[in-house]
């Protein structure tokens, strides 16, 4: 477990730095806000192909795949040293698309590897710690990346990210994992395997409402994210940069969420945790919009950061528990696509709504719809208890 979390921390640091700098890099070279926004889209777009990309994680052993993926990015990122003028921005976009595709496969392979090497009773704890590690890097990496870019430009940030991938590849290579070779599928058709993963997810009475809840939560999160600057300006009366303070408070809440997720999932099922997370998020969004005070906004941001990860970890853990061992990669990638896809259009929708409606009314609507969904989810799952698991075959991983 320690080896894996070390890999997550190292690669997460570099990835967060690159995500932040890519848009700034494009903006500084081209002066175009539109192209800068497309940098984020280039990273995000491959998630839409997640079900297809995730199939790869079920065709090969997951640990070697993670090593290869990390080494490939370590070799690819230094190409960005040639991006020194506006006419070479195309190279940056090409690398960002490959970066996003690698990330989709990497996420599927990670979840699939965790599902077969971590005991089911420890999945919640492990996923919570993974969330804490990722969110901790989001508090540190932006400061380092912004400082590097301001002083030396984007090249050193790309090299830093490449180094983090190289270290992560070494960490995954040294993991003491005994992983069996995946069985040859009945059909060698990539499309049929992908479709089978989608079918299994849709047929699961446990996963279907959880994935729908995750998607709805990210829809609401997108609208809330689009309204953040209106809250800062109209509600709190601060400069736009104050949004960074609220995001930092949200990050602190997410770190806390990861630490308490494991103990919670040992006592309650994933469905209840998701309902609790969505309810906390919804109430906090409403409070931050309705009570325009600095202390209240900071406290609400912490609670938003606490609630959102609970929903995402609940979905992730449930997929790892419920998916057949030979289909975890496809089902994890499909659920990730379904959960994350609504966020980008929701940001655009929220930006349009903020321009024509009162931000307090908009956030109140988000709060009410989120709270109602959470109540319905909890009510329909009343009486559920944490499952002991399905006793599927697992590979060996030494404790710790």
ABEGO torsion letter per residue (X at the ends): XAAAAAAAAAAAAAAAAAAAAAAAAAAAAAGBAAAAAAAAAAAAAAAAAAAAAAAAAAABBAAAAAAAAAAAAAAAAAAAAABABAAAAAAAAAAAAAAAAAAAAAAAAAAAAAAAABBAAAAAAAAAAAAAAAAAAAAAAAAAAAAAAAAAEAAAAAAAAAAAAAAAAAAAAABBBBBBBBBBBABABAAAAAAAAAAAAAABAAAAAAAAAAAAAAAAAAAAAAAAAAAAAAAAGBBAAAAAAAAAAAAAAAAAAAAAAAAAAAABBAAAAAAAAAAAAAAAAAAAAABBBAAAAAAAAAAAAAAAAAAAAAAAAAAAAABBAAAAAAAAAAAAAAAAAAAAAAAAAAAAAAAABBAAAAAAAAAAAAAAAAAAAAAAABGBBBBAEAGBBBBBBBBX
